[in-house]
Amino acid sequence: MPIHEYECKACGHQFEFLLLPTTTAAPACPECQSQDLDKRLSGFALSTAEITKARVKQARKALAQSKDYKDKQVAEAEHIKEHVAEYMPPRD
Ligand SMILES: [Zn+2]
């Protein structure tokens, strides 16, 4: 669900506008009803699912480009193991 962030040019009020597929009306400032708005880019505009999807896509692309992917994975796993052993000694 895309949430767009706007800043009202008239009064400076910042608000989020949820753009539904059924929404036909232009967003207006909830404070002064002005439609003179600045659309702001929001890092929170994407849902977690969309971000995850994008990351999986990116990871797959990287995997396809990486010939020594498995070696890297093994090296990383070894590194994590060492790291964990170093900072988290096994408990009895
Ligand atoms: Zn306003």
PDB file of the backbone (N, CA, C, O) and the ligand in Angstrom, with CONECT records:
HET     ZN  A 101       1
ATOM      1  N   MET A   1       0.859  -1.203   0.000  1.00  0.00           N
ATOM      2  CA  MET A   1       0.000   0.000   0.000  1.00  0.00           C
ATOM      3  C   MET A   1       0.881   1.234   0.000  1.00  0.00           C
ATOM      4  O   MET A   1       1.553   1.510   0.994  1.00  0.00           O
ATOM      5  N   PRO A   2       0.892   1.979  -1.090  1.00  0.00           N
ATOM      6  CA  PRO A   2       1.810   3.135  -1.136  1.00  0.00           C
ATOM      7  C   PRO A   2       1.337   4.286  -0.254  1.00  0.00           C
ATOM      8  O   PRO A   2       0.212   4.766  -0.391  1.00  0.00           O
ATOM      9  N   ILE A   3       2.196   4.713   0.636  1.00  0.00           N
ATOM     10  CA  ILE A   3       1.904   5.880   1.468  1.00  0.00           C
ATOM     11  C   ILE A   3       2.813   7.006   0.993  1.00  0.00           C
ATOM     12  O   ILE A   3       4.038   6.884   0.995  1.00  0.00           O
ATOM     13  N   HIS A   4       2.196   8.082   0.593  1.00  0.00           N
ATOM     14  CA  HIS A   4       2.979   9.214   0.122  1.00  0.00           C
ATOM     15  C   HIS A   4       3.037  10.288   1.193  1.00  0.00           C
ATOM     16  O   HIS A   4       2.067  10.548   1.905  1.00  0.00           O
ATOM     17  N   GLU A   5       4.185  10.888   1.281  1.00  0.00           N
ATOM     18  CA  GLU A   5       4.380  11.922   2.285  1.00  0.00           C
ATOM     19  C   GLU A   5       4.354  13.279   1.583  1.00  0.00           C
ATOM     20  O   GLU A   5       5.023  13.483   0.570  1.00  0.00           O
ATOM     21  N   TYR A   6       3.580  14.190   2.134  1.00  0.00           N
ATOM     22  CA  TYR A   6       3.450  15.515   1.527  1.00  0.00           C
ATOM     23  C   TYR A   6       3.766  16.596   2.537  1.00  0.00           C
ATOM     24  O   TYR A   6       3.610  16.424   3.746  1.00  0.00           O
ATOM     25  N   GLU A   7       4.214  17.713   2.000  1.00  0.00           N
ATOM     26  CA  GLU A   7       4.366  18.905   2.819  1.00  0.00           C
ATOM     27  C   GLU A   7       3.560  20.016   2.165  1.00  0.00           C
ATOM     28  O   GLU A   7       3.713  20.309   0.979  1.00  0.00           O
ATOM     29  N   CYS A   8       2.699  20.624   2.972  1.00  0.00           N
ATOM     30  CA  CYS A   8       1.847  21.697   2.471  1.00  0.00           C
ATOM     31  C   CYS A   8       2.680  22.958   2.263  1.00  0.00           C
ATOM     32  O   CYS A   8       3.362  23.431   3.173  1.00  0.00           O
ATOM     33  N   LYS A   9       2.608  23.489   1.045  1.00  0.00           N
ATOM     34  CA  LYS A   9       3.371  24.714   0.759  1.00  0.00           C
ATOM     35  C   LYS A   9       2.733  25.925   1.421  1.00  0.00           C
ATOM     36  O   LYS A   9       3.398  26.926   1.688  1.00  0.00           O
ATOM     37  N   ALA A  10       1.437  25.820   1.681  1.00  0.00           N
ATOM     38  CA  ALA A  10       0.705  26.962   2.235  1.00  0.00           C
ATOM     39  C   ALA A  10       0.991  27.142   3.725  1.00  0.00           C
ATOM     40  O   ALA A  10       1.245  28.256   4.182  1.00  0.00           O
ATOM     41  N   CYS A  11       0.949  26.029   4.488  1.00  0.00           N
ATOM     42  CA  CYS A  11       1.101  26.184   5.943  1.00  0.00           C
ATOM     43  C   CYS A  11       2.264  25.366   6.505  1.00  0.00           C
ATOM     44  O   CYS A  11       2.566  25.446   7.696  1.00  0.00           O
ATOM     45  N   GLY A  12       2.912  24.581   5.646  1.00  0.00           N
ATOM     46  CA  GLY A  12       4.075  23.832   6.098  1.00  0.00           C
ATOM     47  C   GLY A  12       3.742  22.539   6.826  1.00  0.00           C
ATOM     48  O   GLY A  12       4.642  21.855   7.314  1.00  0.00           O
ATOM     49  N   HIS A  13       2.474  22.200   6.905  1.00  0.00           N
ATOM     50  CA  HIS A  13       2.062  20.985   7.591  1.00  0.00           C
ATOM     51  C   HIS A  13       2.525  19.763   6.796  1.00  0.00           C
ATOM     52  O   HIS A  13       2.381  19.703   5.575  1.00  0.00           O
ATOM     53  N   GLN A  14       3.085  18.791   7.522  1.00  0.00           N
ATOM     54  CA  GLN A  14       3.526  17.567   6.872  1.00  0.00           C
ATOM     55  C   GLN A  14       2.571  16.445   7.232  1.00  0.00           C
ATOM     56  O   GLN A  14       2.181  16.285   8.389  1.00  0.00           O
ATOM     57  N   PHE A  15       2.205  15.676   6.229  1.00  0.00           N
ATOM     58  CA  PHE A  15       1.257  14.591   6.481  1.00  0.00           C
ATOM     59  C   PHE A  15       1.480  13.466   5.487  1.00  0.00           C
ATOM     60  O   PHE A  15       2.118  13.636   4.448  1.00  0.00           O
ATOM     61  N   GLU A  16       0.937  12.322   5.839  1.00  0.00           N
ATOM     62  CA  GLU A  16       1.027  11.157   4.957  1.00  0.00           C
ATOM     63  C   GLU A  16      -0.316  10.942   4.292  1.00  0.00           C
ATOM     64  O   GLU A  16      -1.371  11.131   4.898  1.00  0.00           O
ATOM     65  N   PHE A  17      -0.253  10.550   3.055  1.00  0.00           N
ATOM     66  CA  PHE A  17      -1.481  10.325   2.313  1.00  0.00           C
ATOM     67  C   PHE A  17      -1.437   8.912   1.752  1.00  0.00           C
ATOM     68  O   PHE A  17      -0.568   8.562   0.954  1.00  0.00           O
ATOM     69  N   LEU A  18      -2.390   8.120   2.190  1.00  0.00           N
ATOM     70  CA  LEU A  18      -2.460   6.736   1.745  1.00  0.00           C
ATOM     71  C   LEU A  18      -3.170   6.689   0.403  1.00  0.00           C
ATOM     72  O   LEU A  18      -4.358   6.996   0.303  1.00  0.00           O
ATOM     73  N   LEU A  19      -2.438   6.305  -0.614  1.00  0.00           N
ATOM     74  CA  LEU A  19      -2.987   6.306  -1.955  1.00  0.00           C
ATOM     75  C   LEU A  19      -3.614   4.949  -2.275  1.00  0.00           C
ATOM     76  O   LEU A  19      -2.930   3.992  -2.636  1.00  0.00           O
ATOM     77  N   LEU A  20      -4.915   4.902  -2.132  1.00  0.00           N
ATOM     78  CA  LEU A  20      -5.643   3.671  -2.427  1.00  0.00           C
ATOM     79  C   LEU A  20      -5.948   3.609  -3.919  1.00  0.00           C
ATOM     80  O   LEU A  20      -6.066   4.639  -4.584  1.00  0.00           O
ATOM     81  N   PRO A  21      -6.075   2.372  -4.443  1.00  0.00           N
ATOM     82  CA  PRO A  21      -6.386   2.250  -5.878  1.00  0.00           C
ATOM     83  C   PRO A  21      -7.707   2.928  -6.239  1.00  0.00           C
ATOM     84  O   PRO A  21      -7.926   3.331  -7.382  1.00  0.00           O
ATOM     85  N   THR A  22      -8.577   3.043  -5.245  1.00  0.00           N
ATOM     86  CA  THR A  22      -9.888   3.643  -5.490  1.00  0.00           C
ATOM     87  C   THR A  22      -9.882   5.156  -5.287  1.00  0.00           C
ATOM     88  O   THR A  22     -10.868   5.837  -5.566  1.00  0.00           O
ATOM     89  N   THR A  23      -8.758   5.668  -4.798  1.00  0.00           N
ATOM     90  CA  THR A  23      -8.679   7.102  -4.524  1.00  0.00           C
ATOM     91  C   THR A  23      -8.521   7.869  -5.830  1.00  0.00           C
ATOM     92  O   THR A  23      -7.579   7.647  -6.590  1.00  0.00           O
ATOM     93  N   THR A  24      -9.443   8.756  -6.069  1.00  0.00           N
ATOM     94  CA  THR A  24      -9.361   9.574  -7.281  1.00  0.00           C
ATOM     95  C   THR A  24      -9.099  11.027  -6.926  1.00  0.00           C
ATOM     96  O   THR A  24      -8.572  11.792  -7.734  1.00  0.00           O
ATOM     97  N   ALA A  25      -9.474  11.402  -5.700  1.00  0.00           N
ATOM     98  CA  ALA A  25      -9.294  12.787  -5.277  1.00  0.00           C
ATOM     99  C   ALA A  25      -7.816  13.080  -5.061  1.00  0.00           C
ATOM    100  O   ALA A  25      -7.063  12.217  -4.610  1.00  0.00           O
ATOM    101  N   ALA A  26      -7.412  14.278  -5.379  1.00  0.00           N
ATOM    102  CA  ALA A  26      -6.043  14.706  -5.140  1.00  0.00           C
ATOM    103  C   ALA A  26      -5.867  14.940  -3.649  1.00  0.00           C
ATOM    104  O   ALA A  26      -6.793  15.385  -2.972  1.00  0.00           O
ATOM    105  N   PRO A  27      -4.695  14.645  -3.146  1.00  0.00           N
ATOM    106  CA  PRO A  27      -4.463  14.868  -1.716  1.00  0.00           C
ATOM    107  C   PRO A  27      -4.520  16.348  -1.368  1.00  0.00           C
ATOM    108  O   PRO A  27      -4.050  17.200  -2.123  1.00  0.00           O
ATOM    109  N   ALA A  28      -5.099  16.634  -0.222  1.00  0.00           N
ATOM    110  CA  ALA A  28      -5.182  18.019   0.240  1.00  0.00           C
ATOM    111  C   ALA A  28      -4.696  18.082   1.679  1.00  0.00           C
ATOM    112  O   ALA A  28      -4.793  17.105   2.421  1.00  0.00           O
ATOM    113  N   CYS A  29      -4.180  19.225   2.063  1.00  0.00           N
ATOM    114  CA  CYS A  29      -3.681  19.427   3.411  1.00  0.00           C
ATOM    115  C   CYS A  29      -4.819  19.297   4.425  1.00  0.00           C
ATOM    116  O   CYS A  29      -5.839  19.974   4.297  1.00  0.00           O
ATOM    117  N   PRO A  30      -4.655  18.444   5.419  1.00  0.00           N
ATOM    118  CA  PRO A  30      -5.711  18.284   6.420  1.00  0.00           C
ATOM    119  C   PRO A  30      -5.877  19.508   7.309  1.00  0.00           C
ATOM    120  O   PRO A  30      -6.892  19.657   7.989  1.00  0.00           O
ATOM    121  N   GLU A  31      -4.885  20.377   7.301  1.00  0.00           N
ATOM    122  CA  GLU A  31      -4.928  21.565   8.154  1.00  0.00           C
ATOM    123  C   GLU A  31      -5.659  22.727   7.467  1.00  0.00           C
ATOM    124  O   GLU A  31      -6.515  23.379   8.064  1.00  0.00           O
ATOM    125  N   CYS A  32      -5.302  22.967   6.207  1.00  0.00           N
ATOM    126  CA  CYS A  32      -5.859  24.152   5.543  1.00  0.00           C
ATOM    127  C   CYS A  32      -6.519  23.817   4.203  1.00  0.00           C
ATOM    128  O   CYS A  32      -6.954  24.708   3.475  1.00  0.00           O
ATOM    129  N   GLN A  33      -6.586  22.522   3.890  1.00  0.00           N
ATOM    130  CA  GLN A  33      -7.261  22.045   2.673  1.00  0.00           C
ATOM    131  C   GLN A  33      -6.590  22.531   1.375  1.00  0.00           C
ATOM    132  O   GLN A  33      -7.167  22.423   0.294  1.00  0.00           O
ATOM    133  N   SER A  34      -5.396  23.052   1.495  1.00  0.00           N
ATOM    134  CA  SER A  34      -4.680  23.481   0.301  1.00  0.00           C
ATOM    135  C   SER A  34      -4.207  22.255  -0.485  1.00  0.00           C
ATOM    136  O   SER A  34      -3.814  21.241   0.091  1.00  0.00           O
ATOM    137  N   GLN A  35      -4.255  22.375  -1.820  1.00  0.00           N
ATOM    138  CA  GLN A  35      -3.739  21.277  -2.643  1.00  0.00           C
ATOM    139  C   GLN A  35      -2.386  21.648  -3.252  1.00  0.00           C
ATOM    140  O   GLN A  35      -1.894  20.983  -4.164  1.00  0.00           O
ATOM    141  N   ASP A  36      -1.810  22.704  -2.738  1.00  0.00           N
ATOM    142  CA  ASP A  36      -0.485  23.127  -3.178  1.00  0.00           C
ATOM    143  C   ASP A  36       0.537  22.414  -2.304  1.00  0.00           C
ATOM    144  O   ASP A  36       0.978  22.927  -1.275  1.00  0.00           O
ATOM    145  N   LEU A  37       0.897  21.216  -2.747  1.00  0.00           N
ATOM    146  CA  LEU A  37       1.703  20.343  -1.895  1.00  0.00           C
ATOM    147  C   LEU A  37       3.031  19.982  -2.527  1.00  0.00           C
ATOM    148  O   LEU A  37       3.166  19.920  -3.749  1.00  0.00           O
ATOM    149  N   ASP A  38       3.985  19.751  -1.687  1.00  0.00           N
ATOM    150  CA  ASP A  38       5.272  19.210  -2.106  1.00  0.00           C
ATOM    151  C   ASP A  38       5.284  17.735  -1.770  1.00  0.00           C
ATOM    152  O   ASP A  38       5.067  17.350  -0.621  1.00  0.00           O
ATOM    153  N   LYS A  39       5.534  16.920  -2.757  1.00  0.00           N
ATOM    154  CA  LYS A  39       5.614  15.495  -2.486  1.00  0.00           C
ATOM    155  C   LYS A  39       7.015  15.194  -1.987  1.00  0.00           C
ATOM    156  O   LYS A  39       8.008  15.544  -2.625  1.00  0.00           O
ATOM    157  N   ARG A  40       7.078  14.539  -0.836  1.00  0.00           N
ATOM    158  CA  ARG A  40       8.377  14.228  -0.264  1.00  0.00           C
ATOM    159  C   ARG A  40       8.671  12.755  -0.465  1.00  0.00           C
ATOM    160  O   ARG A  40       7.781  11.905  -0.439  1.00  0.00           O
ATOM    161  N   LEU A  41       9.948  12.484  -0.667  1.00  0.00           N
ATOM    162  CA  LEU A  41      10.355  11.091  -0.806  1.00  0.00           C
ATOM    163  C   LEU A  41      10.516  10.506   0.580  1.00  0.00           C
ATOM    164  O   LEU A  41      11.254  11.037   1.410  1.00  0.00           O
ATOM    165  N   SER A  42       9.822   9.409   0.823  1.00  0.00           N
ATOM    166  CA  SER A  42       9.873   8.805   2.140  1.00  0.00           C
ATOM    167  C   SER A  42      10.540   7.444   2.083  1.00  0.00           C
ATOM    168  O   SER A  42      10.230   6.608   1.234  1.00  0.00           O
ATOM    169  N   GLY A  43      11.450   7.249   2.997  1.00  0.00           N
ATOM    170  CA  GLY A  43      12.110   5.947   3.083  1.00  0.00           C
ATOM    171  C   GLY A  43      11.204   4.893   3.670  1.00  0.00           C
ATOM    172  O   GLY A  43      11.520   3.703   3.658  1.00  0.00           O
ATOM    173  N   PHE A  44      10.067   5.344   4.188  1.00  0.00           N
ATOM    174  CA  PHE A  44       9.149   4.414   4.825  1.00  0.00           C
ATOM    175  C   PHE A  44       7.927   4.140   3.941  1.00  0.00           C
ATOM    176  O   PHE A  44       6.903   3.630   4.396  1.00  0.00           O
ATOM    177  N   ALA A  45       8.074   4.492   2.680  1.00  0.00           N
ATOM    178  CA  ALA A  45       6.929   4.375   1.773  1.00  0.00           C
ATOM    179  C   ALA A  45       6.642   2.920   1.404  1.00  0.00           C
ATOM    180  O   ALA A  45       5.515   2.572   1.052  1.00  0.00           O
ATOM    181  N   LEU A  46       7.660   2.085   1.487  1.00  0.00           N
ATOM    182  CA  LEU A  46       7.468   0.694   1.106  1.00  0.00           C
ATOM    183  C   LEU A  46       7.105  -0.150   2.316  1.00  0.00           C
ATOM    184  O   LEU A  46       7.596   0.079   3.421  1.00  0.00           O
ATOM    185  N   SER A  47       6.262  -1.102   2.098  1.00  0.00           N
ATOM    186  CA  SER A  47       5.925  -2.029   3.163  1.00  0.00           C
ATOM    187  C   SER A  47       7.078  -3.010   3.355  1.00  0.00           C
ATOM    188  O   SER A  47       7.934  -3.153   2.482  1.00  0.00           O
ATOM    189  N   THR A  48       7.091  -3.666   4.475  1.00  0.00           N
ATOM    190  CA  THR A  48       8.147  -4.629   4.767  1.00  0.00           C
ATOM    191  C   THR A  48       8.188  -5.733   3.710  1.00  0.00           C
ATOM    192  O   THR A  48       9.256  -6.178   3.290  1.00  0.00           O
ATOM    193  N   ALA A  49       7.006  -6.156   3.296  1.00  0.00           N
ATOM    194  CA  ALA A  49       6.924  -7.221   2.296  1.00  0.00           C
ATOM    195  C   ALA A  49       7.558  -6.785   0.986  1.00  0.00           C
ATOM    196  O   ALA A  49       8.251  -7.563   0.330  1.00  0.00           O
ATOM    197  N   GLU A  50       7.317  -5.545   0.615  1.00  0.00           N
ATOM    198  CA  GLU A  50       7.882  -5.035  -0.635  1.00  0.00           C
ATOM    199  C   GLU A  50       9.395  -4.925  -0.540  1.00  0.00           C
ATOM    200  O   GLU A  50      10.110  -5.221  -1.497  1.00  0.00           O
ATOM    201  N   ILE A  51       9.875  -4.496   0.620  1.00  0.00           N
ATOM    202  CA  ILE A  51      11.313  -4.370   0.831  1.00  0.00           C
ATOM    203  C   ILE A  51      11.962  -5.750   0.795  1.00  0.00           C
ATOM    204  O   ILE A  51      13.014  -5.934   0.184  1.00  0.00           O
ATOM    205  N   THR A  52      11.331  -6.712   1.451  1.00  0.00           N
ATOM    206  CA  THR A  52      11.850  -8.076   1.467  1.00  0.00           C
ATOM    207  C   THR A  52      11.915  -8.637   0.058  1.00  0.00           C
ATOM    208  O   THR A  52      12.900  -9.269  -0.324  1.00  0.00           O
ATOM    209  N   LYS A  53      10.870  -8.403  -0.704  1.00  0.00           N
ATOM    210  CA  LYS A  53      10.810  -8.871  -2.076  1.00  0.00           C
ATOM    211  C   LYS A  53      11.958  -8.277  -2.883  1.00  0.00           C
ATOM    212  O   LYS A  53      12.609  -8.968  -3.666  1.00  0.00           O
ATOM    213  N   ALA A  54      12.190  -6.996  -2.680  1.00  0.00           N
ATOM    214  CA  ALA A  54      13.249  -6.300  -3.403  1.00  0.00           C
ATOM    215  C   ALA A  54      14.612  -6.848  -3.014  1.00  0.00           C
ATOM    216  O   ALA A  54      15.505  -6.974  -3.853  1.00  0.00           O
ATOM    217  N   ARG A  55      14.765  -7.176  -1.725  1.00  0.00           N
ATOM    218  CA  ARG A  55      16.052  -7.697  -1.244  1.00  0.00           C
ATOM    219  C   ARG A  55      16.310  -9.087  -1.789  1.00  0.00           C
ATOM    220  O   ARG A  55      17.438  -9.415  -2.156  1.00  0.00           O
ATOM    221  N   VAL A  56      15.269  -9.905  -1.844  1.00  0.00           N
ATOM    222  CA  VAL A  56      15.401 -11.253  -2.378  1.00  0.00           C
ATOM    223  C   VAL A  56      15.803 -11.175  -3.850  1.00  0.00           C
ATOM    224  O   VAL A  56      16.660 -11.924  -4.321  1.00  0.00           O
ATOM    225  N   LYS A  57      15.170 -10.263  -4.549  1.00  0.00           N
ATOM    226  CA  LYS A  57      15.465 -10.069  -5.966  1.00  0.00           C
ATOM    227  C   LYS A  57      16.927  -9.663  -6.151  1.00  0.00           C
ATOM    228  O   LYS A  57      17.625 -10.161  -7.034  1.00  0.00           O
ATOM    229  N   GLN A  58      17.364  -8.743  -5.291  1.00  0.00           N
ATOM    230  CA  GLN A  58      18.728  -8.245  -5.332  1.00  0.00           C
ATOM    231  C   GLN A  58      19.716  -9.360  -5.008  1.00  0.00           C
ATOM    232  O   GLN A  58      20.763  -9.486  -5.644  1.00  0.00           O
ATOM    233  N   ALA A  59      19.362 -10.171  -4.000  1.00  0.00           N
ATOM    234  CA  ALA A  59      20.226 -11.267  -3.579  1.00  0.00           C
ATOM    235  C   ALA A  59      20.360 -12.301  -4.678  1.00  0.00           C
ATOM    236  O   ALA A  59      21.442 -12.842  -4.909  1.00  0.00           O
ATOM    237  N   ARG A  60      19.240 -12.576  -5.363  1.00  0.00           N
ATOM    238  CA  ARG A  60      19.264 -13.551  -6.457  1.00  0.00           C
ATOM    239  C   ARG A  60      20.136 -13.051  -7.599  1.00  0.00           C
ATOM    240  O   ARG A  60      20.857 -13.824  -8.230  1.00  0.00           O
ATOM    241  N   LYS A  61      20.064 -11.759  -7.854  1.00  0.00           N
ATOM    242  CA  LYS A  61      20.850 -11.149  -8.913  1.00  0.00           C
ATOM    243  C   LYS A  61      22.336 -11.278  -8.572  1.00  0.00           C
ATOM    244  O   LYS A  61      23.158 -11.616  -9.424  1.00  0.00           O
ATOM    245  N   ALA A  62      22.655 -11.004  -7.321  1.00  0.00           N
ATOM    246  CA  ALA A  62      24.033 -11.095  -6.857  1.00  0.00           C
ATOM    247  C   ALA A  62      24.528 -12.535  -6.937  1.00  0.00           C
ATOM    248  O   ALA A  62      25.680 -12.796  -7.284  1.00  0.00           O
ATOM    249  N   LEU A  63      23.638 -13.454  -6.612  1.00  0.00           N
ATOM    250  CA  LEU A  63      23.968 -14.874  -6.645  1.00  0.00           C
ATOM    251  C   LEU A  63      24.288 -15.307  -8.070  1.00  0.00           C
ATOM    252  O   LEU A  63      25.231 -16.061  -8.310  1.00  0.00           O
ATOM    253  N   ALA A  64      23.488 -14.819  -9.006  1.00  0.00           N
ATOM    254  CA  ALA A  64      23.684 -15.177 -10.410  1.00  0.00           C
ATOM    255  C   ALA A  64      24.991 -14.617 -10.943  1.00  0.00           C
ATOM    256  O   ALA A  64      25.613 -15.197 -11.833  1.00  0.00           O
ATOM    257  N   GLN A  65      25.404 -13.475 -10.386  1.00  0.00           N
ATOM    258  CA  GLN A  65      26.618 -12.821 -10.861  1.00  0.00           C
ATOM    259  C   GLN A  65      27.868 -13.372 -10.176  1.00  0.00           C
ATOM    260  O   GLN A  65      28.986 -13.207 -10.663  1.00  0.00           O
ATOM    261  N   SER A  66      27.656 -14.023  -9.047  1.00  0.00           N
ATOM    262  CA  SER A  66      28.788 -14.478  -8.257  1.00  0.00           C
ATOM    263  C   SER A  66      29.090 -15.949  -8.530  1.00  0.00           C
ATOM    264  O   SER A  66      28.267 -16.825  -8.260  1.00  0.00           O
ATOM    265  N   LYS A  67      30.273 -16.205  -9.066  1.00  0.00           N
ATOM    266  CA  LYS A  67      30.647 -17.580  -9.383  1.00  0.00           C
ATOM    267  C   LYS A  67      31.143 -18.318  -8.145  1.00  0.00           C
ATOM    268  O   LYS A  67      30.973 -19.531  -8.020  1.00  0.00           O
ATOM    269  N   ASP A  68      31.753 -17.576  -7.241  1.00  0.00           N
ATOM    270  CA  ASP A  68      32.273 -18.218  -6.024  1.00  0.00           C
ATOM    271  C   ASP A  68      31.352 -17.965  -4.837  1.00  0.00           C
ATOM    272  O   ASP A  68      31.801 -17.791  -3.703  1.00  0.00           O
ATOM    273  N   TYR A  69      30.057 -17.948  -5.125  1.00  0.00           N
ATOM    274  CA  TYR A  69      29.062 -17.659  -4.087  1.00  0.00           C
ATOM    275  C   TYR A  69      29.180 -18.646  -2.932  1.00  0.00           C
ATOM    276  O   TYR A  69      29.165 -18.254  -1.765  1.00  0.00           O
ATOM    277  N   LYS A  70      29.299 -19.922  -3.266  1.00  0.00           N
ATOM    278  CA  LYS A  70      29.338 -20.956  -2.228  1.00  0.00           C
ATOM    279  C   LYS A  70      30.561 -20.783  -1.332  1.00  0.00           C
ATOM    280  O   LYS A  70      30.471 -20.899  -0.110  1.00  0.00           O
ATOM    281  N   ASP A  71      31.701 -20.504  -1.956  1.00  0.00           N
ATOM    282  CA  ASP A  71      32.921 -20.272  -1.181  1.00  0.00           C
ATOM    283  C   ASP A  71      32.737 -19.117  -0.218  1.00  0.00           C
ATOM    284  O   ASP A  71      33.170 -19.166   0.934  1.00  0.00           O
ATOM    285  N   LYS A  72      32.085 -18.075  -0.713  1.00  0.00           N
ATOM    286  CA  LYS A  72      31.849 -16.892   0.108  1.00  0.00           C
ATOM    287  C   LYS A  72      30.940 -17.240   1.279  1.00  0.00           C
ATOM    288  O   LYS A  72      31.155 -16.799   2.408  1.00  0.00           O
ATOM    289  N   GLN A  73      29.929 -18.033   0.987  1.00  0.00           N
ATOM    290  CA  GLN A  73      28.986 -18.429   2.030  1.00  0.00           C
ATOM    291  C   GLN A  73      29.704 -19.220   3.120  1.00  0.00           C
ATOM    292  O   GLN A  73      29.490 -18.995   4.312  1.00  0.00           O
ATOM    293  N   VAL A  74      30.546 -20.135   2.700  1.00  0.00           N
ATOM    294  CA  VAL A  74      31.302 -20.949   3.645  1.00  0.00           C
ATOM    295  C   VAL A  74      32.223 -20.079   4.480  1.00  0.00           C
ATOM    296  O   VAL A  74      32.301 -20.226   5.700  1.00  0.00           O
ATOM    297  N   ALA A  75      32.917 -19.176   3.813  1.00  0.00           N
ATOM    298  CA  ALA A  75      33.830 -18.268   4.507  1.00  0.00           C
ATOM    299  C   ALA A  75      33.066 -17.420   5.516  1.00  0.00           C
ATOM    300  O   ALA A  75      33.536 -17.187   6.629  1.00  0.00           O
ATOM    301  N   GLU A  76      31.896 -16.968   5.120  1.00  0.00           N
ATOM    302  CA  GLU A  76      31.081 -16.129   5.990  1.00  0.00           C
ATOM    303  C   GLU A  76      30.594 -16.935   7.189  1.00  0.00           C
ATOM    304  O   GLU A  76      30.590 -16.445   8.319  1.00  0.00           O
ATOM    305  N   ALA A  77      30.190 -18.157   6.936  1.00  0.00           N
ATOM    306  CA  ALA A  77      29.721 -19.023   8.012  1.00  0.00           C
ATOM    307  C   ALA A  77      30.841 -19.279   9.015  1.00  0.00           C
ATOM    308  O   ALA A  77      30.616 -19.282  10.225  1.00  0.00           O
ATOM    309  N   GLU A  78      32.035 -19.492   8.505  1.00  0.00           N
ATOM    310  CA  GLU A  78      33.192 -19.705   9.369  1.00  0.00           C
ATOM    311  C   GLU A  78      33.463 -18.460  10.204  1.00  0.00           C
ATOM    312  O   GLU A  78      33.761 -18.536  11.396  1.00  0.00           O
ATOM    313  N   HIS A  79      33.352 -17.332   9.552  1.00  0.00           N
ATOM    314  CA  HIS A  79      33.597 -16.059  10.227  1.00  0.00           C
ATOM    315  C   HIS A  79      32.593 -15.856  11.354  1.00  0.00           C
ATOM    316  O   HIS A  79      32.956 -15.453  12.459  1.00  0.00           O
ATOM    317  N   ILE A  80      31.324 -16.140  11.062  1.00  0.00           N
ATOM    318  CA  ILE A  80      30.266 -15.989  12.064  1.00  0.00           C
ATOM    319  C   ILE A  80      30.532 -16.942  13.229  1.00  0.00           C
ATOM    320  O   ILE A  80      30.377 -16.566  14.391  1.00  0.00           O
ATOM    321  N   LYS A  81      30.922 -18.145  12.921  1.00  0.00           N
ATOM    322  CA  LYS A  81      31.200 -19.144  13.957  1.00  0.00           C
ATOM    323  C   LYS A  81      32.301 -18.640  14.897  1.00  0.00           C
ATOM    324  O   LYS A  81      32.190 -18.726  16.120  1.00  0.00           O
ATOM    325  N   GLU A  82      33.368 -18.112  14.284  1.00  0.00           N
ATOM    326  CA  GLU A  82      34.477 -17.577  15.075  1.00  0.00           C
ATOM    327  C   GLU A  82      34.004 -16.407  15.929  1.00  0.00           C
ATOM    328  O   GLU A  82      34.336 -16.285  17.108  1.00  0.00           O
ATOM    329  N   HIS A  83      33.226 -15.564  15.295  1.00  0.00           N
ATOM    330  CA  HIS A  83      32.708 -14.366  15.945  1.00  0.00           C
ATOM    331  C   HIS A  83      31.863 -14.743  17.156  1.00  0.00           C
ATOM    332  O   HIS A  83      32.027 -14.191  18.244  1.00  0.00           O
ATOM    333  N   VAL A  84      30.977 -15.671  16.950  1.00  0.00           N
ATOM    334  CA  VAL A  84      30.078 -16.111  18.023  1.00  0.00           C
ATOM    335  C   VAL A  84      30.877 -16.757  19.141  1.00  0.00           C
ATOM    336  O   VAL A  84      30.613 -16.512  20.318  1.00  0.00           O
ATOM    337  N   ALA A  85      31.855 -17.583  18.778  1.00  0.00           N
ATOM    338  CA  ALA A  85      32.671 -18.267  19.775  1.00  0.00           C
ATOM    339  C   ALA A  85      33.461 -17.266  20.603  1.00  0.00           C
ATOM    340  O   ALA A  85      33.709 -17.455  21.794  1.00  0.00           O
ATOM    341  N   GLU A  86      33.850 -16.185  19.914  1.00  0.00           N
ATOM    342  CA  GLU A  86      34.674 -15.172  20.567  1.00  0.00           C
ATOM    343  C   GLU A  86      33.887 -14.371  21.603  1.00  0.00           C
ATOM    344  O   GLU A  86      34.363 -14.092  22.703  1.00  0.00           O
ATOM    345  N   TYR A  87      32.684 -14.021  21.214  1.00  0.00           N
ATOM    346  CA  TYR A  87      31.914 -13.118  22.071  1.00  0.00           C
ATOM    347  C   TYR A  87      30.852 -13.834  22.908  1.00  0.00           C
ATOM    348  O   TYR A  87      30.360 -13.286  23.895  1.00  0.00           O
ATOM    349  N   MET A  88      30.512 -15.021  22.523  1.00  0.00           N
ATOM    350  CA  MET A  88      29.495 -15.754  23.275  1.00  0.00           C
ATOM    351  C   MET A  88      30.005 -17.142  23.662  1.00  0.00           C
ATOM    352  O   MET A  88      29.665 -18.135  23.018  1.00  0.00           O
ATOM    353  N   PRO A  89      30.820 -17.207  24.714  1.00  0.00           N
ATOM    354  CA  PRO A  89      31.334 -18.518  25.125  1.00  0.00           C
ATOM    355  C   PRO A  89      30.171 -19.452  25.506  1.00  0.00           C
ATOM    356  O   PRO A  89      29.173 -19.017  26.081  1.00  0.00           O
ATOM    357  N   PRO A  90      30.320 -20.735  25.175  1.00  0.00           N
ATOM    358  CA  PRO A  90      29.218 -21.676  25.453  1.00  0.00           C
ATOM    359  C   PRO A  90      28.906 -21.748  26.933  1.00  0.00           C
ATOM    360  O   PRO A  90      29.804 -21.744  27.775  1.00  0.00           O
ATOM    361  N   ARG A  91      27.634 -21.813  27.234  1.00  0.00           N
ATOM    362  CA  ARG A  91      27.194 -21.896  28.628  1.00  0.00           C
ATOM    363  C   ARG A  91      26.989 -23.348  29.024  1.00  0.00           C
ATOM    364  O   ARG A  91      26.692 -24.209  28.197  1.00  0.00           O
ATOM    365  N   ASP A  92      27.155 -23.585  30.299  1.00  0.00           N
ATOM    366  CA  ASP A  92      26.920 -24.949  30.795  1.00  0.00           C
ATOM    367  C   ASP A  92      25.443 -25.120  31.182  1.00  0.00           C
ATOM    368  O   ASP A  92      25.041 -26.197  31.623  1.00  0.00           O
TER     369      ASP A  92
HETATM  370 ZN    ZN A 101      -1.779  23.354   4.814  1.00  0.00          ZN2+
END
